[in-house]
């Protein structure tokens, strides 16, 4: 378990992580609001033959399902023993370089601080893929001028963002698991 001093060290990063989550959540809400505007304008933004809308919707639905599968796969792989071991051994460096002070912290605190960039990366990947599902819904709305199918995409995006939101307890659990590897 992390001490209060260790928690203070990571609070700033956790706040940044929360801001990223809120921005992506708000982006999906903004896209849904634009969809409502499209519907009030009386039709699709980009005229396209009706015969193409159903196959395009199906294709984007498949891409959205692939995104959901990627979210689950990436989440599980990066949290797996192999993913944690690679990260801790430096063979799988994170794209995000964050230097948090570790001087004077206990070993468990240092481990949590070390694990945070890895977790930050996991969260950003999950959330970006989840938000993209909402964008697919917007494309369908812009082409079809309807809200029914796009609403499913928006609901899926919001649900994914909610289910895969960050949790400090999850970071601690990953750090403790990494210690035993």
N, C-alpha and C positions, 0 to 999 in steps of 0.2 A: 504494500500500500504506500502511496505517495504521502509525504508529509506536507503540512501547510506551506513550508518554505519552498518545497518542490512545486507545489501547485501554483504559488505566486510566480515562479519562473516561467511557467507555461501559459498563464492566463492571457497574455497578449496574443499569443498564437491561436489560442482557442477562440478569442474574440474575432480574429481575422477569419478563422474557419467559419464561424457563425455568420459573418458578413457575406462571405462567398455563398453560403447556403441560402441566405435571405435574398441575395441578388438573383440567384438562379430561380428561386421560388417566385419572386416578383416578375421575372422575365416570362415565366409560363403564364402567370396571371395577366400580364400585359398582352401577350399573344392572344389569350382568350378574349380579352377586351377588344382587341383589334378585330377579332372574328365577329363579335357582336356588331361592330361598326360596319363591317363588310355586309352583314345580313341586312342592316338598316338601309344600306345604299341600294338595295334592290336586285342584287345579283352578283355574279362572280367578278372579281377584279380582272382576271385574265380570261377572256372568252376561249373556251375549248369545246370541241365536240363532245357531246354527252357519251358517246361510245368509248371515249378514252378515260373518262372519269372513274368508272368502276375498276378497270384493270390497274389504273394508277393508284387508286385507293388500296386495292389489294396488295400491290407491290410495296407501298409505303407501310401497310400493316405488317407485311413480312419483315421489312427492314426494322420496324419498331420491335417486333418479336426478337429479331437478332440482337438488337440493342439490349433488350431485357436479359437475354441469355448472356450477352457479353458482360453486363453489370454483375450478374450472379457469378459467372466464371472468374472474372477479374477479382471480385471481392473474395471469393473462396481461395483462389490461388495465392493472392498476396497475403492472405491471412493463414495460409497453410504452413506447416512446419518447414517445407522446402523454401517457400517464399520468405519467411521470417529469417531462416538460416542464411539465405543468400544476402538479404539486406544487412544482417548483423555482421556478416563476414566481408561486406563491401563489394561482393560480386554483382549485386543488383542495386547500384546507387540510385538514389531518388533524383528526380529532375529538379527538385526544390531544395536549394541549399539554405538551411536555416541554422544560424549559429546562436544557440541559447547558452547562457553561462551555466556551467556545471560545477564551478569551484564551490566547495563547502557543502555540496549536496550529498546525501546518503546514496549508497549504491542503487537502491530501488528507484530513487528520484532520478539519478543519472540515466538509468535504463529507460524510464518513461520519457525523459527529454530526448534521448537518442531515438526512440521509436516514433516520436511525433512527426518528423518529416515524412516518414514512410506512410503513416496514417493519413496525413494531410493529402498526400498524393492519391491514396486509395479513395478518399472522399471526393476529391475534385474530379477524378475519372468517373466515379459512379454518378455524381450529380450532373456532369456535362452530358453523359449518355442519357440520363433520365430527362433532362431538359430538351434534348434533341427529339424525343418522342413527341413533345408538345409542338415542336416546329413542324414535324411531319403533318400533324393535324392542321396547322395553319396553312400549309401548302394545299391540302385538300379543300379547306374552306375557301381559299383564294380562287381555286379553280372551279369549284362546284357551286359556291354560294349557299351552302347548307351548313347547319350547325350540328346535325345529328352525329355523323361519323367523327368529325373533328372533336366533339365533346368527349368521346371515348378516349381519344389520344390525350387530351388535356387532363382528364381524370387519371389516366394511367401515369402521366408524368408527375402529377401532384402526389399520387400514391407512392411512386418510386422514390421521390424526393423525401417523403415523410418516412417511409420504411427504412431508407438508408441514410437518415440524418446521423450526424456524428454523436458520439457518446464518449465522455471522458473515461467512463468505466471500461469501455471497450479498449481504449488505448492502454489503460492499466493492465487489463487482461492479456493483451498482446505482448506487452513488455514482460510480464511475469512468465508467459509461455516461452518467449525468446530466451529468457534467462536459463530455462531448463534444457535448451537445445545444445 
